Amino acid sequence: MDLAKSLILNLSLVITLSFISSLIYENFYKNKKLSDFLQLIIFSCLAVYTIHNPVVVANDFNFDGRTVLISISTLFFGWFVGIVTALVSLIARFTYSTVNPYSATAAVLVPYLIGLLFHILVKKKLYKVGFINLLLFGLLNSIVLFLVLYIIRPINNYEYLKIQRIALIIFPIITTLIGLVINSSISKTKLLLKVQESESLWKATFHSIKDGIVIIDLNGKIVNVNNGFKDLFRILDSKALNGKSFNDLLQLKDFETQERLLLNFNKFSEPTKNHNIIDRRVNISFNQKSLPAIIYLMKITDKTEKILGYVFVIRDISKEIEDQEKLVSSEQTFRGVFNSIQEAIYIQDIDGSFIDVNDGAVKMYGYEKQEFIGRTPAFLSAENKNDNLDLVSLLYKAYNGEPQIFEFWGKNKYGKIFPKIVRLYPGEYYGKKVIVAAAIDITNIKIAEEKILEQERLLRILLNVTPDIIYVKDGNGNWLEINKGMLELLGISDEGAIDNENL
């Protein structure tokens, strides 16, 4: 037992080291190079001390805690801290007394390699530092070391075998205790860093959102507001709002009825599955400014669904309402112009189906506007009048940027057949590529043309039946018209034989 007490006393400083190492890591984690430098100083110095104050075994066999220091420093702080601690330990061992160089080298190399192996496994997330794993790590370190030493320098001394049995228990326990303390410090520091990063990310997100956000506690008091809220209501110092009643500071009115809305936070605290309590359009007033907004009120809960507070989101819709009003005004203007045109105007897709028509088209055919929508010009066509007209080809050409013009015979709702001239143009209708067709009823033009032809026919009959001599010349003396009397006078039987140059 005296030997065990001596060993525990020798390793008590090693346990103390874990607390010093933890303090170094917690205070210098931001500067890794400085932290590693301080760690290797602490581990190296303590290794030298334990070597010069070993547990002395019979036959000049000395046992110290350097193996624990080397394995632990390598496991937690990497190859550089570990190898420096190992080299310093080896040099100190050679300078202390005459030793077997192979045994001394093995005593530092084995724990270093085992520590490095598990350090790599930790980095690759194949090994998780914990009580059982640290105990197994320390036990593996002791077993491998003693086997290697026994191979290099077989010793059957009773005292050696006794210290071996004790060390196989004590060393893993000491390794576990040191490892737990250092790992706890590292875990705590990493957790603190993660919390700080999460808080920084949360703040960056919270204040970068353009919508106004208000954090409210269970009693309806304002806890925090973001920069979006400050920008909406031109607030310079938002801290003055903290602790104030939400209902006292912000006035909400229903967008349609303009009735005042008060948020009953006591009612909201009742457990419900839906975290989104309010989603509606309101007029919100604060700091002498009023604006239309969509508001959202959501619960903040923990993992157990316990309500911790509320998030109130304000989305300014002033621009949306302004754009909507402009759109309505633009639509009204468009409709006014569209329907004031006397010509029939059709908006068609590439298949020729009507998307929209103006009042001119309604008046021309007698159908209601909704009777046009979704149908093609086929239902407006007079039977056996447009057989040679390839409407599909004409529509396709117009759709692809080549305007078209053609004559089309239509038939209105009451059976009247009439001709019209149709022009097709490529266009855009509410962001969609379309064909714009404009049509004019040419019934009167056709009638006028027929009257002109009839009058010309009658005029020729009249010219040729009169015995008088009648002829017409232009300003250059060219013959334009000659009746039969003039031809007989000239002795010409064929009007086409007249030579303007010889007469």
VEXDREN-2710 file (C-alpha; in Angstrom, 1 decimal):
% VEXDREN-2710
k/r/px/py/pz
1/MET/0.0/0.0/0.0
2/ASP/2.9/2.3/0.6
3/LEU/3.8/1.9/-3.0
4/ALA/0.3/2.8/-4.1
5/LYS/0.3/5.9/-1.9
6/SER/3.6/6.9/-3.3
7/LEU/2.3/6.5/-6.9
8/ILE/-0.9/8.4/-6.1
9/LEU/1.1/11.2/-4.5
10/ASN/3.4/11.4/-7.5
11/LEU/0.4/11.7/-9.8
12/SER/-1.5/14.2/-7.8
13/LEU/0.3/17.0/-9.6
14/VAL/-0.7/15.4/-12.9
15/ILE/-4.4/15.8/-11.8
16/THR/-3.8/19.4/-10.8
17/LEU/-2.4/19.9/-14.3
18/SER/-5.8/19.2/-15.8
19/PHE/-7.3/22.2/-14.0
20/ILE/-4.4/24.5/-15.1
21/SER/-4.8/23.2/-18.7
22/SER/-8.5/23.9/-18.6
23/LEU/-8.0/27.5/-17.5
24/ILE/-5.5/28.0/-20.3
25/TYR/-7.8/26.6/-22.9
26/GLU/-10.8/28.7/-21.7
27/ASN/-8.8/31.9/-21.6
28/PHE/-6.7/31.6/-24.8
29/TYR/-9.0/29.5/-27.1
30/LYS/-9.2/32.4/-29.6
31/ASN/-5.4/32.3/-30.0
32/LYS/-4.6/28.7/-30.8
33/LYS/-0.9/29.1/-31.2
34/LEU/-0.5/30.8/-27.8
35/SER/-2.8/28.3/-26.2
36/ASP/-0.8/25.3/-27.6
37/PHE/2.5/27.0/-26.6
38/LEU/1.3/27.4/-23.0
39/GLN/-0.1/23.8/-23.0
40/LEU/3.2/22.3/-24.1
41/ILE/5.1/24.4/-21.4
42/ILE/2.8/23.1/-18.7
43/PHE/2.8/19.5/-19.8
44/SER/6.6/19.5/-20.5
45/CYS/7.5/21.1/-17.1
46/LEU/5.3/18.7/-15.2
47/ALA/6.8/15.7/-17.1
48/VAL/10.3/16.8/-16.1
49/TYR/9.2/17.2/-12.5
50/THR/7.6/13.7/-12.3
51/ILE/10.7/12.2/-13.9
52/HIS/13.0/13.8/-11.3
53/ASN/10.6/12.7/-8.6
54/PRO/9.6/9.2/-9.6
55/VAL/8.3/6.2/-7.7
56/VAL/11.4/4.2/-7.1
57/VAL/11.1/0.4/-7.6
58/ALA/13.7/-2.2/-6.6
59/ASN/16.6/-2.8/-8.9
60/ASP/16.7/0.9/-9.9
61/PHE/13.4/0.7/-11.7
62/ASN/11.7/4.2/-11.7
63/PHE/8.1/4.7/-12.5
64/ASP/6.6/8.2/-13.2
65/GLY/3.5/9.9/-14.8
66/ARG/5.1/11.0/-18.1
67/THR/3.1/8.4/-20.1
68/VAL/-0.2/9.9/-18.9
69/LEU/1.0/13.4/-19.7
70/ILE/2.2/12.5/-23.2
71/SER/-0.9/10.6/-24.2
72/ILE/-3.3/13.2/-22.8
73/SER/-1.5/16.2/-24.3
74/THR/-1.5/14.5/-27.7
75/LEU/-5.1/13.3/-27.5
76/PHE/-6.5/16.8/-26.7
77/PHE/-4.0/19.2/-28.3
78/GLY/-2.6/17.4/-31.3
79/TRP/0.7/16.1/-32.6
80/PHE/2.8/19.3/-31.9
81/VAL/2.1/19.6/-28.2
82/GLY/2.4/15.8/-27.8
83/ILE/5.7/15.4/-29.6
84/VAL/7.3/18.4/-27.7
85/THR/6.1/16.9/-24.4
86/ALA/7.5/13.5/-25.5
87/LEU/10.9/14.9/-26.5
88/VAL/11.3/16.9/-23.3
89/SER/10.4/13.8/-21.3
90/LEU/12.9/11.7/-23.2
91/ILE/15.7/14.2/-22.7
92/ALA/14.8/14.6/-19.0
93/ARG/14.8/10.8/-18.5
94/PHE/18.3/10.5/-20.1
95/THR/19.7/13.3/-18.0
96/TYR/18.3/12.0/-14.7
97/SER/20.1/8.6/-14.6
98/THR/21.5/5.9/-16.7
99/VAL/18.6/4.1/-18.4
100/ASN/18.1/1.6/-21.1
101/PRO/17.7/3.8/-24.2
102/TYR/15.2/1.4/-25.8
103/SER/13.0/1.3/-22.7
104/ALA/13.2/5.1/-22.3
105/THR/12.3/5.7/-26.0
106/ALA/9.4/3.2/-25.8
107/ALA/8.0/4.9/-22.7
108/VAL/7.5/8.1/-24.6
109/LEU/6.8/6.8/-28.1
110/VAL/4.0/4.4/-27.2
111/PRO/1.8/6.9/-25.4
112/TYR/2.5/9.5/-28.1
113/LEU/1.4/7.2/-30.9
114/ILE/-1.7/6.0/-29.1
115/GLY/-2.6/9.6/-28.2
116/LEU/-2.0/10.6/-31.8
117/LEU/-4.2/7.8/-33.1
118/PHE/-7.1/8.7/-30.9
119/HIS/-6.6/12.4/-31.7
120/ILE/-7.1/11.6/-35.4
121/LEU/-10.2/9.4/-34.5
122/VAL/-11.7/12.3/-32.6
123/LYS/-11.1/14.7/-35.5
124/LYS/-12.8/12.2/-37.9
125/LYS/-15.6/11.8/-35.3
126/LEU/-14.9/8.1/-35.0
127/TYR/-14.1/8.4/-31.3
128/LYS/-16.1/10.4/-28.7
129/VAL/-14.4/11.5/-25.5
130/GLY/-16.3/10.3/-22.5
131/PHE/-15.9/8.5/-19.2
132/ILE/-15.8/4.9/-20.5
133/ASN/-13.9/5.8/-23.6
134/LEU/-11.2/7.6/-21.6
135/LEU/-10.9/4.7/-19.2
136/LEU/-10.4/2.3/-22.1
137/PHE/-8.0/4.7/-23.7
138/GLY/-5.9/4.8/-20.5
139/LEU/-6.1/1.1/-20.1
140/LEU/-5.0/0.5/-23.7
141/ASN/-2.1/2.9/-23.2
142/SER/-0.9/1.1/-20.0
143/ILE/-1.3/-2.4/-21.4
144/VAL/0.5/-1.7/-24.7
145/LEU/3.3/0.2/-22.8
146/PHE/3.9/-2.6/-20.3
147/LEU/3.9/-5.2/-23.0
148/VAL/6.4/-3.3/-25.1
149/LEU/8.6/-2.7/-22.0
150/TYR/8.5/-6.3/-21.0
151/ILE/9.6/-7.4/-24.5
152/ILE/12.5/-4.9/-24.5
153/ARG/13.5/-5.5/-20.9
154/PRO/11.9/-8.6/-19.2
155/ILE/11.7/-8.2/-15.5
156/ASN/10.4/-10.9/-13.1
157/ASN/11.0/-8.8/-10.0
158/TYR/8.2/-9.1/-7.5
159/GLU/8.1/-5.3/-6.8
160/TYR/7.9/-4.6/-10.6
161/LEU/5.0/-7.0/-11.0
162/LYS/3.4/-5.4/-8.0
163/ILE/3.7/-1.8/-9.4
164/GLN/2.5/-3.1/-12.8
165/ARG/-0.7/-4.4/-11.3
166/ILE/-1.2/-1.1/-9.4
167/ALA/-0.4/1.0/-12.4
168/LEU/-2.8/-0.9/-14.6
169/ILE/-5.5/0.4/-12.3
170/ILE/-4.2/3.8/-11.2
171/PHE/-2.9/5.1/-14.6
172/PRO/-6.2/4.6/-16.5
173/ILE/-8.1/6.2/-13.6
174/ILE/-5.7/9.2/-13.6
175/THR/-6.0/9.4/-17.4
176/THR/-9.8/9.4/-17.1
177/LEU/-9.9/12.1/-14.4
178/ILE/-7.5/14.4/-16.3
179/GLY/-9.3/13.7/-19.6
180/LEU/-12.7/14.4/-18.1
181/VAL/-11.6/17.7/-16.6
182/ILE/-9.9/18.9/-19.8
183/ASN/-12.7/17.6/-22.0
184/SER/-15.3/19.3/-19.8
185/SER/-13.4/22.6/-20.3
186/ILE/-13.1/22.1/-24.0
187/SER/-16.8/21.1/-24.4
188/LYS/-17.9/24.1/-22.2
189/THR/-15.7/26.5/-24.3
190/LYS/-17.1/25.0/-27.6
191/LEU/-20.6/25.3/-26.3
192/LEU/-19.9/28.9/-25.3
193/LEU/-18.5/29.6/-28.8
194/LYS/-21.6/28.0/-30.4
195/VAL/-23.9/30.0/-28.2
196/GLN/-22.0/33.2/-29.1
197/GLU/-22.1/32.3/-32.8
198/SER/-25.8/31.5/-32.6
199/GLU/-26.4/34.7/-30.8
200/SER/-24.4/36.7/-33.4
201/LEU/-26.2/34.9/-36.2
202/TRP/-29.6/35.5/-34.5
203/LYS/-28.8/39.2/-34.1
204/ALA/-27.5/39.6/-37.6
205/THR/-30.7/37.9/-39.0
206/PHE/-33.0/39.7/-36.6
207/HIS/-31.7/43.2/-37.5
208/SER/-31.2/42.5/-41.3
209/ILE/-34.9/41.6/-41.8
210/LYS/-36.7/44.5/-43.5
211/ASP/-40.0/43.7/-41.8
212/GLY/-40.6/45.3/-38.4
213/ILE/-40.2/42.7/-35.6
214/VAL/-41.1/43.1/-31.9
215/ILE/-40.2/40.6/-29.3
216/ILE/-42.9/40.6/-26.5
217/ASP/-42.9/38.8/-23.2
218/LEU/-45.9/36.9/-21.7
219/ASN/-47.2/40.0/-20.0
220/GLY/-47.4/42.0/-23.3
221/LYS/-44.3/44.0/-22.6
222/ILE/-41.8/44.9/-25.3
223/VAL/-38.5/43.1/-24.9
224/ASN/-36.7/44.1/-28.1
225/VAL/-37.3/45.5/-31.6
226/ASN/-35.2/45.1/-34.7
227/ASN/-33.8/47.7/-37.1
228/GLY/-36.7/47.1/-39.5
229/PHE/-39.1/48.3/-36.9
230/LYS/-36.9/51.4/-36.2
231/ASP/-36.8/52.2/-39.9
232/LEU/-40.6/51.9/-40.3
233/PHE/-41.4/54.3/-37.6
234/ARG/-38.2/56.5/-37.6
235/ILE/-37.1/55.5/-34.1
236/LEU/-33.6/56.6/-33.0
237/ASP/-33.4/55.0/-29.6
238/SER/-35.3/51.7/-29.4
239/LYS/-34.1/50.9/-25.9
240/ALA/-36.6/53.3/-24.5
241/LEU/-39.4/51.0/-25.7
242/ASN/-38.2/48.0/-23.7
243/GLY/-40.5/47.2/-20.8
244/LYS/-43.4/49.3/-22.2
245/SER/-46.8/47.8/-22.9
246/PHE/-47.3/46.8/-26.5
247/ASN/-51.0/47.8/-26.5
248/ASP/-50.2/51.2/-25.0
249/LEU/-47.5/52.0/-27.6
250/LEU/-48.9/50.6/-30.9
251/GLN/-52.4/51.2/-32.1
252/LEU/-53.9/48.6/-34.4
253/LYS/-57.1/49.1/-36.5
254/ASP/-58.8/46.6/-38.8
255/PHE/-58.0/47.6/-42.4
256/GLU/-61.6/47.3/-43.5
257/THR/-63.7/48.4/-40.5
258/GLN/-61.1/50.6/-38.8
259/GLU/-62.1/49.1/-35.4
260/ARG/-59.4/49.2/-32.7
261/LEU/-57.7/45.9/-32.0
262/LEU/-56.3/45.0/-28.6
263/LEU/-54.0/41.9/-28.2
264/ASN/-55.1/39.8/-25.2
265/PHE/-51.8/38.1/-24.3
266/ASN/-53.3/36.2/-21.4
267/LYS/-55.6/34.5/-23.8
268/PHE/-52.8/33.7/-26.2
269/SER/-50.9/31.9/-23.5
270/GLU/-53.4/29.1/-23.6
271/PRO/-51.8/26.0/-25.2
272/THR/-52.7/25.5/-28.9
273/LYS/-51.1/23.5/-31.7
274/ASN/-50.9/26.5/-34.0
275/HIS/-48.1/28.8/-33.1
276/ASN/-49.3/31.5/-35.6
277/ILE/-51.9/33.4/-33.6
278/ILE/-52.7/36.3/-35.9
279/ASP/-52.4/36.9/-39.6
280/ARG/-54.4/39.9/-40.8
281/ARG/-54.3/43.2/-42.6
282/VAL/-54.4/46.3/-40.4
283/ASN/-53.6/50.0/-40.1
284/ILE/-50.9/50.4/-37.5
285/SER/-50.0/53.7/-35.8
286/PHE/-46.9/54.5/-33.7
287/ASN/-44.7/57.5/-33.2
288/GLN/-47.1/59.8/-35.1
289/LYS/-46.9/57.6/-38.2
290/SER/-49.6/55.3/-39.6
291/LEU/-49.2/52.7/-42.3
292/PRO/-51.1/49.8/-43.8
293/ALA/-49.5/46.5/-42.9
294/ILE/-50.0/42.8/-42.6
295/ILE/-49.3/41.6/-39.1
296/TYR/-48.3/38.2/-37.7
297/LEU/-48.2/37.2/-34.1
298/MET/-46.4/34.0/-33.3
299/LYS/-45.6/32.1/-30.1
300/ILE/-42.0/31.5/-28.9
301/THR/-41.9/28.1/-27.3
302/ASP/-39.2/25.7/-25.9
303/LYS/-38.9/22.0/-26.6
304/THR/-41.7/21.2/-24.2
305/GLU/-44.1/23.6/-26.0
306/LYS/-43.9/26.0/-23.0
307/ILE/-44.6/29.5/-24.1
308/LEU/-41.7/31.9/-23.5
309/GLY/-43.1/35.0/-25.3
310/TYR/-44.3/36.3/-28.7
311/VAL/-42.9/37.5/-32.0
312/PHE/-44.9/40.3/-33.6
313/VAL/-44.1/40.9/-37.3
314/ILE/-45.1/44.0/-39.2
315/ARG/-45.0/43.9/-43.0
316/ASP/-45.4/47.3/-44.6
317/ILE/-47.8/47.0/-47.6
318/SER/-47.9/50.7/-48.5
319/LYS/-46.0/50.1/-51.8
320/GLU/-48.2/47.1/-52.6
321/ILE/-51.3/49.2/-52.1
322/GLU/-49.9/52.0/-54.2
323/ASP/-48.9/49.6/-56.9
324/GLN/-52.3/48.0/-56.8
325/GLU/-54.0/51.4/-57.1
326/LYS/-51.7/52.2/-60.1
327/LEU/-52.6/48.8/-61.6
328/VAL/-56.3/49.5/-61.2
329/SER/-55.9/52.9/-62.7
330/SER/-53.8/51.5/-65.6
331/GLU/-56.4/48.8/-66.1
332/GLN/-59.2/51.4/-66.2
333/THR/-57.3/53.5/-68.6
334/PHE/-56.5/50.5/-70.8
335/ARG/-60.2/49.4/-70.7
336/GLY/-61.3/52.9/-71.5
337/VAL/-59.1/53.2/-74.6
338/PHE/-59.7/49.6/-75.6
339/ASN/-63.5/49.9/-75.6
340/SER/-63.6/53.4/-77.1
341/ILE/-62.0/52.2/-80.4
342/GLN/-64.8/51.7/-82.9
343/GLU/-63.0/48.9/-84.7
344/ALA/-63.4/45.4/-83.4
345/ILE/-60.2/44.4/-81.4
346/TYR/-59.5/40.8/-80.5
347/ILE/-56.7/39.5/-78.2
348/GLN/-55.8/36.0/-79.3
349/ASP/-53.3/33.3/-78.3
350/ILE/-51.2/31.3/-80.9
351/ASP/-54.1/28.9/-81.4
352/GLY/-56.4/31.8/-82.3
353/SER/-58.5/31.4/-79.2
354/PHE/-59.9/34.7/-77.9
355/ILE/-58.5/36.0/-74.6
356/ASP/-60.3/39.4/-74.7
357/VAL/-62.4/41.5/-77.0
358/ASN/-63.4/45.1/-76.9
359/ASP/-66.9/46.6/-77.2
360/GLY/-66.4/47.1/-80.9
361/ALA/-66.3/43.4/-81.4
362/VAL/-69.4/42.9/-79.2
363/LYS/-71.2/45.5/-81.3
364/MET/-70.0/44.1/-84.6
365/TYR/-71.2/40.5/-83.9
366/GLY/-73.9/41.0/-81.3
367/TYR/-72.4/38.3/-78.9
368/GLU/-71.6/39.1/-75.3
369/LYS/-68.0/39.4/-74.4
370/GLN/-67.9/36.2/-72.4
371/GLU/-69.2/34.3/-75.4
372/PHE/-66.0/35.1/-77.3
373/ILE/-63.5/34.0/-74.6
374/GLY/-61.9/30.7/-75.3
375/ARG/-63.4/30.2/-78.8
376/THR/-61.7/30.6/-82.2
377/PRO/-62.8/32.8/-85.1
378/ALA/-64.4/29.7/-86.7
379/PHE/-67.7/30.5/-84.9
380/LEU/-67.7/34.0/-86.4
381/SER/-67.1/32.7/-90.0
382/ALA/-69.8/32.7/-92.7
383/GLU/-70.3/29.3/-94.3
384/ASN/-68.5/28.7/-97.6
385/LYS/-67.1/32.2/-97.7
386/ASN/-63.6/31.7/-96.2
387/ASP/-62.8/28.2/-97.5
388/ASN/-59.5/29.3/-99.2
389/LEU/-58.3/31.3/-96.1
390/ASP/-55.5/29.6/-94.1
391/LEU/-56.1/31.2/-90.8
392/VAL/-53.7/28.9/-88.9
393/SER/-50.8/30.0/-91.1
394/LEU/-51.7/33.7/-90.9
395/LEU/-52.0/33.5/-87.1
396/TYR/-48.6/31.8/-86.8
397/LYS/-46.9/34.4/-89.0
398/ALA/-48.4/37.2/-87.0
399/TYR/-47.4/35.6/-83.7
400/ASN/-43.8/35.4/-84.8
401/GLY/-43.6/39.1/-85.7
402/GLU/-44.9/39.3/-89.3
403/PRO/-48.1/41.4/-89.5
404/GLN/-50.9/40.1/-91.8
405/ILE/-53.9/41.7/-93.6
406/PHE/-56.7/39.8/-95.2
407/GLU/-60.4/39.9/-96.0
408/PHE/-62.8/37.8/-93.9
409/TRP/-66.5/37.1/-94.2
410/GLY/-68.2/37.2/-90.9
411/LYS/-71.6/36.1/-89.6
412/ASN/-73.1/37.9/-86.6
413/LYS/-75.4/36.4/-83.9
414/TYR/-78.5/37.2/-86.0
415/GLY/-77.3/35.5/-89.2
416/LYS/-76.2/38.6/-91.1
417/ILE/-73.2/38.0/-93.3
418/PHE/-70.8/40.8/-93.9
419/PRO/-67.2/41.3/-95.1
420/LYS/-64.4/42.8/-93.1
421/ILE/-60.8/43.6/-93.4
422/VAL/-58.7/42.0/-90.6
423/ARG/-55.2/43.0/-89.6
424/LEU/-53.0/40.8/-87.3
425/TYR/-50.1/42.1/-85.2
426/PRO/-47.8/40.5/-82.6
427/GLY/-48.3/41.9/-79.1
428/GLU/-48.1/41.4/-75.4
429/TYR/-51.0/41.2/-73.0
430/TYR/-50.3/41.2/-69.2
431/GLY/-46.8/39.7/-69.8
432/LYS/-48.1/37.0/-72.2
433/LYS/-47.2/37.0/-75.9
434/VAL/-50.4/37.3/-78.0
435/ILE/-51.8/38.2/-81.4
436/VAL/-53.8/41.5/-81.6
437/ALA/-56.4/41.5/-84.3
438/ALA/-58.2/44.6/-85.6
439/ALA/-61.2/44.3/-87.9
440/ILE/-63.3/46.8/-89.9
441/ASP/-66.7/46.1/-91.3
442/ILE/-66.4/47.0/-95.1
443/THR/-70.0/46.3/-96.0
444/ASN/-70.5/50.0/-97.0
445/ILE/-67.3/50.0/-99.0
446/LYS/-68.4/46.9/-100.9
447/ILE/-71.8/48.5/-101.6
448/ALA/-70.0/51.7/-102.8
449/GLU/-67.7/49.8/-105.1
450/GLU/-70.6/48.0/-106.6
451/LYS/-72.5/51.3/-107.2
452/ILE/-69.4/52.8/-108.8
453/LEU/-69.1/49.8/-111.1
454/GLU/-72.8/50.0/-112.0
455/GLN/-72.6/53.7/-112.7
456/GLU/-69.6/53.2/-115.0
457/ARG/-71.5/50.5/-116.9
458/LEU/-74.5/52.8/-117.3
459/LEU/-72.2/55.6/-118.4
460/ARG/-70.7/53.5/-121.2
461/ILE/-74.1/52.4/-122.4
462/LEU/-75.2/56.1/-122.5
463/LEU/-72.0/57.1/-124.4
464/ASN/-72.4/54.5/-127.1
465/VAL/-76.1/54.9/-127.8
466/THR/-76.0/58.7/-128.4
467/PRO/-75.4/59.9/-132.0
468/ASP/-73.4/62.8/-130.7
469/ILE/-69.6/62.8/-131.0
470/ILE/-68.1/62.4/-127.5
471/TYR/-64.4/61.9/-126.5
472/VAL/-62.3/62.6/-123.5
473/LYS/-58.7/63.6/-123.4
474/ASP/-56.3/64.2/-120.5
475/GLY/-54.1/67.3/-120.0
476/ASN/-51.5/66.0/-122.3
477/GLY/-53.9/65.4/-125.2
478/ASN/-54.0/61.6/-124.8
479/TRP/-57.3/59.9/-125.6
480/LEU/-59.1/58.5/-122.6
481/GLU/-62.6/57.8/-123.8
482/ILE/-64.3/57.7/-127.3
483/ASN/-67.8/56.9/-128.2
484/LYS/-69.1/55.1/-131.4
485/GLY/-70.0/58.4/-133.0
486/MET/-66.4/59.6/-132.8
487/LEU/-65.1/56.3/-134.1
488/GLU/-67.4/56.5/-137.1
489/LEU/-66.3/60.1/-137.8
490/LEU/-62.7/59.0/-137.8
491/GLY/-63.4/55.9/-139.8
492/ILE/-62.0/53.6/-137.1
493/SER/-63.8/50.4/-136.2
494/ASP/-61.7/49.5/-133.2
495/GLU/-61.2/51.8/-130.3
496/GLY/-57.9/50.2/-129.5
497/ALA/-56.5/51.2/-132.9
498/ILE/-56.3/54.8/-131.9
499/ASP/-52.8/56.2/-132.0
500/ASN/-52.4/59.1/-129.7
501/GLU/-49.3/60.3/-131.5
502/ASN/-50.8/60.4/-135.0
503/LEU/-54.2/61.9/-134.1
END
